[in-house]
Amino acid sequence: MIIHILTCITQVCLLFFDVIRKLESNWQVIRDEGLSVLDKKSGGFIPEEENLREQGDWKQFTLYQRGRKSEAACQKTPQTCAIIDTMRDATGCKRGQVSA
């Protein structure tokens, strides 16, 4: 039983390691697309919606929300969405969002 649990933990860690590696190797693309929609005139980022902060200014640009892709947002950040599209745990999450 312990070996089974350790095998499962290892598989989960490897899954997330691959996701982290993909994000790390594409950070410049993600950053550049995020900065391109940061301009207030374009209506990209909006105030954070869930009151997760105690102070300061937190903005978000939602790409996926409750398992649904924002086609309008992904038209503005196509490379970032293509990267995220390969991460089923992120795109299929029904309880949250993937935001830049």
N, C-alpha and C positions, 0 to 999 in steps of 0.2 A: 504494500500500500504506500509506503514512504517513497519507494522508487517511482511509482506511478505519479504521485503528487509532484516530485521533483522533475519528472519528465514534462508534466503539464506546465509547471512554472518555467522551465527552460524554453518550451515552445512559445509561451507568451512573451518572454523576454526577447527571444529572437525575432518575433513578429514586430515588437515595438522598436527593436534595434534597427530593423530594416526601414521602418517609417522614419525614425530619427536620422538615419544615414541619408535618406532621400531628401529630407528637409534641409539638412546641413549642406548637402552638395548642391542644392538649388537656392540657397539663402539670398544670393544676389538678385536672382530673377524675382523672387517673392518680394524682396525689399524694393526693387525698382518699380514693380507694378503697384505695390502699396503706396509708395511715394507719389506715383502718377495720379492716384485718386484721392490723395490727401487734401488737395486744393478745395477750400470751402465752396468756391463757385461751382464746382462740378457736382456738389451734393453727394460726395463719396462717403466720408465718415460721418457717423451720427453719434450722439451721446450714448454711452453704455446704458443698456435697458434694464439691467437686473439689480441695480444698486449694490454692486460687488465692491465698490470702493468706499472708503471712509472719508477721503479727502482727495483733492487734486482734480485733474481733468482726464477722463478716460473716454476715448472714442472708439467706435468699432465700424468695420466694413464687413457685413455679413455675406458670406459666400454660400453657406448651407445653413438651414434652420429647420430643426425637427425632421431631419432626413430628406429635406427638399432643397434642391439646388436653385439658387437665385440666378436665373438666366441673364438678367440685366446686369448683375454684379460680375458674372463670369464673362460677359462680353467685354467688360472693362479690364479684366485681369485673366485673360485666356490661358496664359502659361501656368499661372498659379493654380487655377482650377483644374487644368490637365494633370498637374502634380497631385492635387488633393483627390481627384477622381480615382486614382489608383489605391486610395486608402479607404477601404470599405468600412472599417470601424468608425472613421470620421464622417464619411458621407451618409452612412446609414443610421447615424445616431438620432433617435427620436426624442431625446430629452434635452438637447442643447443645440449649440450652433458652432460652426467653424467660421471664425472671423479673422480678418487680418488686422 
